[in-house]
Structures are given as C-alpha cells and as structure tokens.
Amino acid sequence: MNLTITGHHLEITPAIRGYVEDKMARVTRHFDQVIDVSVILAVEKLKHKAEVNLHLSGKDIFVEAIDADMYAAIDSLADKLDRQVLKHKEKTGDVHRESGGVKRQSADLG
C-alpha cells in the first residue's frame, strides 16, 4: 500500500502523519487489496478538511470530511472510509451466494 499525505495551507507534522497512518491501517485490516491511498489535509479559514482517494483493485473510493478540528476531521474521514470499504467488500464477496450458483440453478430446472 502506497500512502501519500499532502497538506494545503498546513504543515504535516510527524504527529499528524502518525495519526493518519494509524487510521489508514484500520482500513487495510478490513480489506487487504488496497493499492494506493492519497490523503489531502487542508485548512480553509476555520474549517479543517480531510480528503482521501483510495485505489482498490477494480474501484476508486473518494471520501471527504470537514470539521472544526483536524483530528476530528481525520476520525470522521476514517469512519466514512471504513463503511465504504466494507460495503465494497460485501458487494464483491456476495457473487452467486443467494441462488447457489449456475450449477445449482440448472439442476433445479431439470
């Protein structure tokens, strides 16, 4: 997994970098096919904005969160990203589980 952290109007301190790395490690625990993660942290007046582009095998996921505190924005971002990754994982894993697959359908017909 390649992790890129960028800051707009914000210096990326080692504390923020470590915090983001810990939160993104949670995503890789749920889904290990993560190819690339790009995190952008920005400050616009009193709003702290965190964005992430997650490149998975077969899909790209974009999530953003805005809060008054950067750490709160990162927490919210990690929660949203976690939900979307789990949803993607469920969609890719449930292929032909309900109907029993093609072999089962042809056996039921005859």
N, CA, C and O atoms as CSV, one atom per row, in Angstrom:
chain,resi,resn,atom,element,x,y,z
A,1,MET,N,N,0.848,-1.184,0.000
A,1,MET,CA,C,0.000,0.000,0.000
A,1,MET,C,C,0.880,1.229,0.000
A,1,MET,O,O,1.733,1.395,0.872
A,2,ASN,N,N,0.673,2.083,-0.974
A,2,ASN,CA,C,1.380,3.353,-1.032
A,2,ASN,C,C,0.526,4.415,-0.362
A,2,ASN,O,O,-0.638,4.592,-0.721
A,3,LEU,N,N,1.089,5.122,0.606
A,3,LEU,CA,C,0.368,6.159,1.327
A,3,LEU,C,C,1.024,7.496,1.060
A,3,LEU,O,O,2.211,7.679,1.334
A,4,THR,N,N,0.251,8.437,0.523
A,4,THR,CA,C,0.729,9.789,0.250
A,4,THR,C,C,-0.095,10.761,1.065
A,4,THR,O,O,-1.322,10.779,0.971
A,5,ILE,N,N,0.590,11.579,1.873
A,5,ILE,CA,C,-0.102,12.571,2.697
A,5,ILE,C,C,0.366,13.949,2.263
A,5,ILE,O,O,1.564,14.233,2.273
A,6,THR,N,N,-0.572,14.808,1.882
A,6,THR,CA,C,-0.272,16.158,1.431
A,6,THR,C,C,-1.018,17.166,2.275
A,6,THR,O,O,-2.114,16.891,2.763
A,7,GLY,N,N,-0.429,18.325,2.445
A,7,GLY,CA,C,-1.084,19.377,3.205
A,7,GLY,C,C,-1.222,20.645,2.382
A,7,GLY,O,O,-0.255,21.101,1.771
A,8,HIS,N,N,-2.417,21.216,2.363
A,8,HIS,CA,C,-2.651,22.502,1.713
A,8,HIS,C,C,-2.856,23.540,2.811
A,8,HIS,O,O,-3.780,23.427,3.617
A,9,HIS,N,N,-2.004,24.532,2.836
A,9,HIS,CA,C,-2.020,25.574,3.857
A,9,HIS,C,C,-1.840,24.968,5.245
A,9,HIS,O,O,-2.379,25.473,6.230
A,10,LEU,N,N,-1.075,23.882,5.310
A,10,LEU,CA,C,-0.891,23.157,6.555
A,10,LEU,C,C,0.421,22.385,6.470
A,10,LEU,O,O,0.710,21.739,5.463
A,11,GLU,N,N,1.200,22.461,7.526
A,11,GLU,CA,C,2.430,21.678,7.591
A,11,GLU,C,C,2.095,20.313,8.190
A,11,GLU,O,O,1.448,20.226,9.234
A,12,ILE,N,N,2.537,19.259,7.527
A,12,ILE,CA,C,2.278,17.904,8.013
A,12,ILE,C,C,3.339,17.580,9.065
A,12,ILE,O,O,4.496,17.319,8.738
A,13,THR,N,N,2.929,17.600,10.316
A,13,THR,CA,C,3.838,17.296,11.415
A,13,THR,C,C,3.945,15.784,11.583
A,13,THR,O,O,3.088,15.045,11.098
A,14,PRO,N,N,4.979,15.325,12.260
A,14,PRO,CA,C,5.088,13.872,12.499
A,14,PRO,C,C,3.902,13.314,13.289
A,14,PRO,O,O,3.524,12.159,13.093
A,15,ALA,N,N,3.313,14.113,14.175
A,15,ALA,CA,C,2.156,13.656,14.947
A,15,ALA,C,C,0.948,13.430,14.039
A,15,ALA,O,O,0.260,12.416,14.162
A,16,ILE,N,N,0.687,14.370,13.126
A,16,ILE,CA,C,-0.444,14.216,12.203
A,16,ILE,C,C,-0.188,13.047,11.258
A,16,ILE,O,O,-1.093,12.261,10.976
A,17,ARG,N,N,1.051,12.934,10.768
A,17,ARG,CA,C,1.393,11.831,9.859
A,17,ARG,C,C,1.169,10.474,10.541
A,17,ARG,O,O,0.599,9.565,9.937
A,18,GLY,N,N,1.608,10.338,11.774
A,18,GLY,CA,C,1.417,9.092,12.505
A,18,GLY,C,C,-0.046,8.785,12.753
A,18,GLY,O,O,-0.472,7.632,12.670
A,19,TYR,N,N,-0.823,9.835,13.060
A,19,TYR,CA,C,-2.259,9.662,13.304
A,19,TYR,C,C,-2.974,9.173,12.051
A,19,TYR,O,O,-3.806,8.268,12.118
A,20,VAL,N,N,-2.647,9.771,10.912
A,20,VAL,CA,C,-3.259,9.369,9.639
A,20,VAL,C,C,-2.843,7.940,9.281
A,20,VAL,O,O,-3.674,7.153,8.828
A,21,GLU,N,N,-1.578,7.602,9.478
A,21,GLU,CA,C,-1.112,6.251,9.174
A,21,GLU,C,C,-1.834,5.212,10.021
A,21,GLU,O,O,-2.180,4.142,9.521
A,22,ASP,N,N,-2.066,5.515,11.301
A,22,ASP,CA,C,-2.797,4.588,12.173
A,22,ASP,C,C,-4.232,4.393,11.692
A,22,ASP,O,O,-4.738,3.271,11.674
A,23,LYS,N,N,-4.887,5.488,11.303
A,23,LYS,CA,C,-6.276,5.399,10.843
A,23,LYS,C,C,-6.381,4.653,9.514
A,23,LYS,O,O,-7.337,3.907,9.302
A,24,MET,N,N,-5.415,4.841,8.622
A,24,MET,CA,C,-5.456,4.156,7.334
A,24,MET,C,C,-5.094,2.678,7.488
A,24,MET,O,O,-5.497,1.859,6.663
A,25,ALA,N,N,-4.343,2.328,8.531
A,25,ALA,CA,C,-4.027,0.921,8.787
A,25,ALA,C,C,-5.293,0.150,9.154
A,25,ALA,O,O,-5.391,-1.048,8.886
A,26,ARG,N,N,-6.253,0.830,9.761
A,26,ARG,CA,C,-7.525,0.199,10.108
A,26,ARG,C,C,-8.266,-0.248,8.845
A,26,ARG,O,O,-8.917,-1.293,8.840
A,27,VAL,N,N,-8.166,0.534,7.792
A,27,VAL,CA,C,-8.826,0.183,6.530
A,27,VAL,C,C,-8.178,-1.063,5.933
A,27,VAL,O,O,-8.879,-1.937,5.426
A,28,THR,N,N,-6.864,-1.154,5.986
A,28,THR,CA,C,-6.185,-2.308,5.402
A,28,THR,C,C,-6.415,-3.582,6.208
A,28,THR,O,O,-6.228,-4.680,5.685
A,29,ARG,N,N,-6.815,-3.456,7.464
A,29,ARG,CA,C,-7.161,-4.644,8.243
A,29,ARG,C,C,-8.452,-5.275,7.712
A,29,ARG,O,O,-8.604,-6.496,7.720
A,30,HIS,N,N,-9.378,-4.427,7.250
A,30,HIS,CA,C,-10.648,-4.930,6.736
A,30,HIS,C,C,-10.534,-5.433,5.297
A,30,HIS,O,O,-11.204,-6.391,4.911
A,31,PHE,N,N,-9.692,-4.787,4.522
A,31,PHE,CA,C,-9.614,-5.105,3.096
A,31,PHE,C,C,-8.161,-4.989,2.681
A,31,PHE,O,O,-7.613,-3.887,2.663
A,32,ASP,N,N,-7.525,-6.106,2.346
A,32,ASP,CA,C,-6.084,-6.103,2.103
A,32,ASP,C,C,-5.687,-5.825,0.656
A,32,ASP,O,O,-4.496,-5.823,0.346
A,33,GLN,N,N,-6.642,-5.591,-0.233
A,33,GLN,CA,C,-6.318,-5.343,-1.635
A,33,GLN,C,C,-6.235,-3.851,-1.954
A,33,GLN,O,O,-6.598,-3.432,-3.053
A,34,VAL,N,N,-5.760,-3.050,-1.005
A,34,VAL,CA,C,-5.598,-1.615,-1.208
A,34,VAL,C,C,-4.295,-1.380,-1.966
A,34,VAL,O,O,-3.234,-1.845,-1.548
A,35,ILE,N,N,-4.378,-0.662,-3.078
A,35,ILE,CA,C,-3.207,-0.411,-3.903
A,35,ILE,C,C,-2.548,0.910,-3.523
A,35,ILE,O,O,-1.341,0.964,-3.285
A,36,ASP,N,N,-3.347,1.975,-3.468
A,36,ASP,CA,C,-2.788,3.307,-3.266
A,36,ASP,C,C,-3.760,4.142,-2.442
A,36,ASP,O,O,-4.974,4.068,-2.634
A,37,VAL,N,N,-3.209,4.945,-1.515
A,37,VAL,CA,C,-4.019,5.839,-0.699
A,37,VAL,C,C,-3.396,7.231,-0.785
A,37,VAL,O,O,-2.201,7.402,-0.546
A,38,SER,N,N,-4.212,8.213,-1.127
A,38,SER,CA,C,-3.766,9.590,-1.202
A,38,SER,C,C,-4.617,10.427,-0.257
A,38,SER,O,O,-5.828,10.544,-0.446
A,39,VAL,N,N,-3.984,11.013,0.761
A,39,VAL,CA,C,-4.688,11.805,1.761
A,39,VAL,C,C,-4.295,13.267,1.581
A,39,VAL,O,O,-3.113,13.596,1.480
A,40,ILE,N,N,-5.298,14.135,1.544
A,40,ILE,CA,C,-5.062,15.577,1.438
A,40,ILE,C,C,-5.693,16.248,2.648
A,40,ILE,O,O,-6.893,16.117,2.888
A,41,LEU,N,N,-4.879,16.963,3.401
A,41,LEU,CA,C,-5.348,17.709,4.563
A,41,LEU,C,C,-5.249,19.187,4.234
A,41,LEU,O,O,-4.207,19.654,3.774
A,42,ALA,N,N,-6.331,19.932,4.468
A,42,ALA,CA,C,-6.355,21.345,4.100
A,42,ALA,C,C,-7.014,22.159,5.206
A,42,ALA,O,O,-7.870,21.671,5.944
A,43,VAL,N,N,-6.588,23.415,5.294
A,43,VAL,CA,C,-7.196,24.355,6.233
A,43,VAL,C,C,-7.725,25.523,5.415
A,43,VAL,O,O,-6.982,26.157,4.665
A,44,GLU,N,N,-9.032,25.805,5.567
A,44,GLU,CA,C,-9.665,26.934,4.891
A,44,GLU,C,C,-10.386,27.759,5.942
A,44,GLU,O,O,-11.458,27.376,6.409
A,45,LYS,N,N,-9.816,28.863,6.306
A,45,LYS,CA,C,-10.325,29.729,7.376
A,45,LYS,C,C,-10.470,28.925,8.673
A,45,LYS,O,O,-9.462,28.532,9.259
A,46,LEU,N,N,-11.685,28.676,9.129
A,46,LEU,CA,C,-11.873,27.934,10.382
A,46,LEU,C,C,-12.256,26.478,10.161
A,46,LEU,O,O,-12.531,25.754,11.118
A,47,LYS,N,N,-12.276,26.046,8.905
A,47,LYS,CA,C,-12.662,24.667,8.594
A,47,LYS,C,C,-11.413,23.839,8.301
A,47,LYS,O,O,-10.526,24.267,7.562
A,48,HIS,N,N,-11.361,22.667,8.885
A,48,HIS,CA,C,-10.299,21.711,8.608
A,48,HIS,C,C,-10.903,20.604,7.761
A,48,HIS,O,O,-11.909,19.999,8.130
A,49,LYS,N,N,-10.273,20.348,6.620
A,49,LYS,CA,C,-10.835,19.424,5.646
A,49,LYS,C,C,-9.854,18.274,5.415
A,49,LYS,O,O,-8.659,18.494,5.222
A,50,ALA,N,N,-10.362,17.078,5.436
A,50,ALA,CA,C,-9.559,15.891,5.148
A,50,ALA,C,C,-10.223,15.133,4.003
A,50,ALA,O,O,-11.424,14.867,4.035
A,51,GLU,N,N,-9.428,14.791,2.994
A,51,GLU,CA,C,-9.924,14.049,1.832
A,51,GLU,C,C,-9.042,12.832,1.623
A,51,GLU,O,O,-7.855,12.853,1.947
A,52,VAL,N,N,-9.622,11.779,1.083
A,52,VAL,CA,C,-8.825,10.605,0.738
A,52,VAL,C,C,-9.324,10.013,-0.578
A,52,VAL,O,O,-10.528,9.904,-0.812
A,53,ASN,N,N,-8.384,9.639,-1.419
A,53,ASN,CA,C,-8.649,8.875,-2.637
A,53,ASN,C,C,-8.040,7.507,-2.407
A,53,ASN,O,O,-6.828,7.386,-2.228
A,54,LEU,N,N,-8.864,6.485,-2.411
A,54,LEU,CA,C,-8.411,5.126,-2.144
A,54,LEU,C,C,-8.551,4.328,-3.422
A,54,LEU,O,O,-9.647,4.212,-3.970
A,55,HIS,N,N,-7.452,3.779,-3.897
A,55,HIS,CA,C,-7.468,2.991,-5.127
A,55,HIS,C,C,-7.437,1.520,-4.751
A,55,HIS,O,O,-6.440,1.024,-4.225
A,56,LEU,N,N,-8.540,0.821,-5.024
A,56,LEU,CA,C,-8.654,-0.614,-4.777
A,56,LEU,C,C,-8.587,-1.338,-6.107
A,56,LEU,O,O,-8.646,-0.717,-7.168
A,57,SER,N,N,-8.463,-2.640,-6.046
A,57,SER,CA,C,-8.496,-3.395,-7.292
A,57,SER,C,C,-9.923,-3.373,-7.822
A,57,SER,O,O,-10.810,-4.015,-7.259
A,58,GLY,N,N,-10.140,-2.640,-8.895
A,58,GLY,CA,C,-11.454,-2.587,-9.513
A,58,GLY,C,C,-12.293,-1.379,-9.146
A,58,GLY,O,O,-13.369,-1.200,-9.717
A,59,LYS,N,N,-11.850,-0.540,-8.219
A,59,LYS,CA,C,-12.680,0.597,-7.815
A,59,LYS,C,C,-11.826,1.672,-7.155
A,59,LYS,O,O,-10.819,1.380,-6.510
A,60,ASP,N,N,-12.249,2.921,-7.329
A,60,ASP,CA,C,-11.655,4.053,-6.624
A,60,ASP,C,C,-12.704,4.621,-5.691
A,60,ASP,O,O,-13.861,4.785,-6.078
A,61,ILE,N,N,-12.307,4.922,-4.460
A,61,ILE,CA,C,-13.233,5.469,-3.472
A,61,ILE,C,C,-12.715,6.835,-3.043
A,61,ILE,O,O,-11.541,6.989,-2.706
A,62,PHE,N,N,-13.610,7.831,-3.060
A,62,PHE,CA,C,-13.282,9.178,-2.609
A,62,PHE,C,C,-14.150,9.519,-1.406
A,62,PHE,O,O,-15.365,9.324,-1.435
A,63,VAL,N,N,-13.518,10.032,-0.341
A,63,VAL,CA,C,-14.234,10.417,0.866
A,63,VAL,C,C,-13.648,11.734,1.347
A,63,VAL,O,O,-12.441,11.959,1.263
A,64,GLU,N,N,-14.538,12.624,1.865
A,64,GLU,CA,C,-14.048,13.853,2.477
A,64,GLU,C,C,-14.823,14.133,3.746
A,64,GLU,O,O,-15.980,13.739,3.891
A,65,ALA,N,N,-14.161,14.826,4.667
A,65,ALA,CA,C,-14.784,15.196,5.934
A,65,ALA,C,C,-14.304,16.583,6.326
A,65,ALA,O,O,-13.130,16.914,6.159
A,66,ILE,N,N,-15.218,17.391,6.846
A,66,ILE,CA,C,-14.913,18.756,7.267
A,66,ILE,C,C,-15.327,18.898,8.722
A,66,ILE,O,O,-16.425,18.499,9.109
A,67,ASP,N,N,-14.429,19.478,9.533
A,67,ASP,CA,C,-14.707,19.660,10.955
A,67,ASP,C,C,-13.937,20.876,11.445
A,67,ASP,O,O,-13.125,21.441,10.713
A,68,ALA,N,N,-14.194,21.278,12.692
A,68,ALA,CA,C,-13.502,22.420,13.282
A,68,ALA,C,C,-12.103,22.043,13.755
A,68,ALA,O,O,-11.250,22.914,13.928
A,69,ASP,N,N,-11.861,20.745,13.966
A,69,ASP,CA,C,-10.572,20.262,14.441
A,69,ASP,C,C,-10.034,19.248,13.430
A,69,ASP,O,O,-10.791,18.428,12.909
A,70,MET,N,N,-8.740,19.302,13.153
A,70,MET,CA,C,-8.160,18.410,12.150
A,70,MET,C,C,-8.244,16.950,12.580
A,70,MET,O,O,-8.541,16.082,11.759
A,71,TYR,N,N,-7.989,16.674,13.843
A,71,TYR,CA,C,-8.041,15.290,14.311
A,71,TYR,C,C,-9.470,14.742,14.247
A,71,TYR,O,O,-9.670,13.568,13.937
A,72,ALA,N,N,-10.450,15.578,14.534
A,72,ALA,CA,C,-11.852,15.160,14.435
A,72,ALA,C,C,-12.218,14.899,12.971
A,72,ALA,O,O,-12.964,13.966,12.675
A,73,ALA,N,N,-11.700,15.714,12.066
A,73,ALA,CA,C,-11.953,15.511,10.634
A,73,ALA,C,C,-11.338,14.191,10.165
A,73,ALA,O,O,-11.936,13.471,9.366
A,74,ILE,N,N,-10.140,13.880,10.669
A,74,ILE,CA,C,-9.488,12.625,10.288
A,74,ILE,C,C,-10.269,11.429,10.840
A,74,ILE,O,O,-10.417,10.416,10.158
A,75,ASP,N,N,-10.767,11.546,12.074
A,75,ASP,CA,C,-11.584,10.475,12.659
A,75,ASP,C,C,-12.845,10.232,11.837
A,75,ASP,O,O,-13.187,9.091,11.528
A,76,SER,N,N,-13.527,11.310,11.491
A,76,SER,CA,C,-14.742,11.206,10.692
A,76,SER,C,C,-14.444,10.604,9.322
A,76,SER,O,O,-15.206,9.779,8.818
A,77,LEU,N,N,-13.342,11.017,8.731
A,77,LEU,CA,C,-12.913,10.500,7.435
A,77,LEU,C,C,-12.659,8.996,7.515
A,77,LEU,O,O,-13.076,8.250,6.630
A,78,ALA,N,N,-11.984,8.553,8.560
A,78,ALA,CA,C,-11.674,7.132,8.715
A,78,ALA,C,C,-12.951,6.314,8.881
A,78,ALA,O,O,-13.059,5.213,8.341
A,79,ASP,N,N,-13.922,6.849,9.631
A,79,ASP,CA,C,-15.196,6.133,9.812
A,79,ASP,C,C,-15.947,5.997,8.489
A,79,ASP,O,O,-16.448,4.920,8.163
A,80,LYS,N,N,-16.023,7.087,7.729
A,80,LYS,CA,C,-16.716,7.054,6.440
A,80,LYS,C,C,-16.025,6.096,5.471
A,80,LYS,O,O,-16.676,5.324,4.767
A,81,LEU,N,N,-14.709,6.162,5.453
A,81,LEU,CA,C,-13.940,5.309,4.550
A,81,LEU,C,C,-14.103,3.845,4.926
A,81,LEU,O,O,-14.213,2.981,4.055
A,82,ASP,N,N,-14.118,3.571,6.210
A,82,ASP,CA,C,-14.290,2.216,6.702
A,82,ASP,C,C,-15.627,1.634,6.244
A,82,ASP,O,O,-15.696,0.488,5.801
A,83,ARG,N,N,-16.684,2.436,6.355
A,83,ARG,CA,C,-18.009,1.985,5.922
A,83,ARG,C,C,-18.028,1.687,4.422
A,83,ARG,O,O,-18.584,0.676,3.993
A,84,GLN,N,N,-17.422,2.566,3.631
A,84,GLN,CA,C,-17.448,2.362,2.181
A,84,GLN,C,C,-16.622,1.155,1.758
A,84,GLN,O,O,-17.007,0.427,0.842
A,85,VAL,N,N,-15.479,0.936,2.423
A,85,VAL,CA,C,-14.646,-0.209,2.082
A,85,VAL,C,C,-15.359,-1.510,2.449
A,85,VAL,O,O,-15.314,-2.473,1.684
A,86,LEU,N,N,-16.016,-1.551,3.608
A,86,LEU,CA,C,-16.764,-2.744,3.994
A,86,LEU,C,C,-17.923,-3.004,3.032
A,86,LEU,O,O,-18.210,-4.154,2.701
A,87,LYS,N,N,-18.586,-1.941,2.585
A,87,LYS,CA,C,-19.682,-2.079,1.615
A,87,LYS,C,C,-19.158,-2.647,0.300
A,87,LYS,O,O,-19.786,-3.520,-0.299
A,88,HIS,N,N,-18.005,-2.150,-0.147
A,88,HIS,CA,C,-17.400,-2.650,-1.383
A,88,HIS,C,C,-16.997,-4.118,-1.220
A,88,HIS,O,O,-17.171,-4.923,-2.135
A,89,LYS,N,N,-16.464,-4.453,-0.058
A,89,LYS,CA,C,-16.042,-5.825,0.204
A,89,LYS,C,C,-17.236,-6.783,0.184
A,89,LYS,O,O,-17.144,-7.888,-0.351
A,90,GLU,N,N,-18.351,-6.353,0.770
A,90,GLU,CA,C,-19.557,-7.188,0.767
A,90,GLU,C,C,-20.095,-7.377,-0.641
A,90,GLU,O,O,-20.530,-8.472,-0.999
A,91,LYS,N,N,-20.070,-6.318,-1.443
A,91,LYS,CA,C,-20.575,-6.423,-2.809
A,91,LYS,C,C,-19.734,-7.385,-3.640
A,91,LYS,O,O,-20.280,-8.173,-4.412
A,92,THR,N,N,-18.424,-7.332,-3.492
A,92,THR,CA,C,-17.562,-8.200,-4.297
A,92,THR,C,C,-17.582,-9.636,-3.797
A,92,THR,O,O,-17.296,-10.551,-4.569
A,93,GLY,N,N,-17.910,-9.861,-2.534
A,93,GLY,CA,C,-17.886,-11.212,-1.991
A,93,GLY,C,C,-19.176,-11.971,-2.130
A,93,GLY,O,O,-19.166,-13.190,-1.959
A,94,ASP,N,N,-20.293,-11.330,-2.430
A,94,ASP,CA,C,-21.597,-11.986,-2.452
A,94,ASP,C,C,-22.031,-12.454,-3.845
A,94,ASP,O,O,-23.227,-12.494,-4.134
A,95,VAL,N,N,-21.096,-12.799,-4.689
A,95,VAL,CA,C,-21.436,-13.207,-6.047
A,95,VAL,C,C,-21.983,-14.627,-6.022
A,95,VAL,O,O,-21.283,-15.548,-5.602
A,96,HIS,N,N,-23.205,-14.817,-6.458
A,96,HIS,CA,C,-23.886,-16.106,-6.608
A,96,HIS,C,C,-24.051,-16.859,-5.282
A,96,HIS,O,O,-24.149,-18.086,-5.297
A,97,ARG,N,N,-24.082,-16.194,-4.186
A,97,ARG,CA,C,-24.254,-16.878,-2.908
A,97,ARG,C,C,-25.732,-17.190,-2.641
A,97,ARG,O,O,-26.059,-18.243,-2.093
A,98,GLU,N,N,-26.607,-16.285,-3.025
A,98,GLU,CA,C,-28.028,-16.442,-2.727
A,98,GLU,C,C,-28.658,-17.573,-3.533
A,98,GLU,O,O,-29.386,-18.402,-2.987
A,99,SER,N,N,-28.379,-17.601,-4.818
A,99,SER,CA,C,-29.070,-18.558,-5.692
A,99,SER,C,C,-28.360,-19.902,-5.761
A,99,SER,O,O,-28.906,-20.850,-6.325
A,100,GLY,N,N,-27.180,-20.009,-5.213
A,100,GLY,CA,C,-26.480,-21.282,-5.246
A,100,GLY,C,C,-25.596,-21.469,-6.464
A,100,GLY,O,O,-25.042,-22.553,-6.647
A,101,GLY,N,N,-25.446,-20.473,-7.287
A,101,GLY,CA,C,-24.562,-20.556,-8.433
A,101,GLY,C,C,-25.247,-21.130,-9.660
A,101,GLY,O,O,-26.422,-21.491,-9.613
A,102,VAL,N,N,-24.520,-21.210,-10.741
A,102,VAL,CA,C,-25.053,-21.645,-12.020
A,102,VAL,C,C,-25.355,-23.141,-12.003
A,102,VAL,O,O,-26.373,-23.558,-12.556
A,103,LYS,N,N,-24.517,-23.949,-11.396
A,103,LYS,CA,C,-24.739,-25.400,-11.380
A,103,LYS,C,C,-26.033,-25.764,-10.650
A,103,LYS,O,O,-26.779,-26.647,-11.074
A,104,ARG,N,N,-26.273,-25.074,-9.566
A,104,ARG,CA,C,-27.459,-25.365,-8.753
A,104,ARG,C,C,-28.740,-24.989,-9.513
A,104,ARG,O,O,-29.742,-25.701,-9.440
A,105,GLN,N,N,-28.698,-23.874,-10.237
A,105,GLN,CA,C,-29.874,-23.429,-10.967
A,105,GLN,C,C,-30.222,-24.418,-12.079
A,105,GLN,O,O,-31.398,-24.720,-12.281
A,106,SER,N,N,-29.241,-24.920,-12.791
A,106,SER,CA,C,-29.514,-25.848,-13.889
A,106,SER,C,C,-30.001,-27.195,-13.345
A,106,SER,O,O,-30.793,-27.863,-14.010
A,107,ALA,N,N,-29.553,-27.611,-12.161
A,107,ALA,CA,C,-30.001,-28.865,-11.562
A,107,ALA,C,C,-31.440,-28.761,-11.106
A,107,ALA,O,O,-32.180,-29.742,-11.183
A,108,ASP,N,N,-31.861,-27.585,-10.628
A,108,ASP,CA,C,-33.231,-27.391,-10.169
A,108,ASP,C,C,-34.235,-27.391,-11.317
A,108,ASP,O,O,-35.392,-27.767,-11.132
A,109,LEU,N,N,-33.801,-26.973,-12.490
A,109,LEU,CA,C,-34.718,-26.893,-13.620
A,109,LEU,C,C,-35.049,-28.275,-14.187
A,109,LEU,O,O,-36.168,-28.496,-14.651
A,110,GLY,N,N,-34.104,-29.197,-14.156
A,110,GLY,CA,C,-34.317,-30.469,-14.813
A,110,GLY,C,C,-34.637,-31.553,-13.912
A,110,GLY,O,O,-34.839,-32.684,-14.354
